Amino acid sequence: MPKYCQEFACKKQATYGFESKNPLTCGKHKTDNMFNVMARRCLLCNKQPNFGLIWGQPTHCKDHKTNEMSDVIRKRCLATDCNKQPSYGIKKVTHCVKHKTDKMTALIARYCLTDNCTLHATFGYIRNKPLYCKKHMKITMTNVIGVVCKYRNCKTRATYGFKDDKIILVCQKHSYENMINLNIKKNKI
């Protein structure tokens, strides 16, 4: 039987706590020093593992994996000896961009509609799906995937915000002195 959050009047299932398999609160009511005690953990740290030696049984995180280990959680391309994540298929995702057939379409990420372009589509018409990459976009198109700078009439990609809020607001040109680059891939906060 699942344990419920200890916070008064909260009816969510508890998954956060201090000890493994002993949850106290839900994600909304957790404190900074709590972690998800119900999820699997790397054998060497508290990160969630994706790597291991047996399919479906992760034991280590990316930082602690050995050379023999591979990602045992995410789907793989069905082509022989290909370990890439698939994003193409007919009704379900089965193949990577390198091994797709002419009948397959991008089912996860959308790619540029220009022939022989393998870049992700990020530009399209406002409130519509992305159609083209930046190189092949039409003049009237805008970035429909990334966060656009909130400064009036600026169409540059926003990457800056306040450290405490962690909300991306403006581009570098329109950022204030106390803002930082919140682009997670570059600066892990």
Summary of the structure (lengths in Angstrom):
residues: 189
radius of gyration: 21.5
end to end distance: 36.2
largest distance: 57.3
contacts: 484
relative contact order: 0.06
helix: 0%
strand: 20%
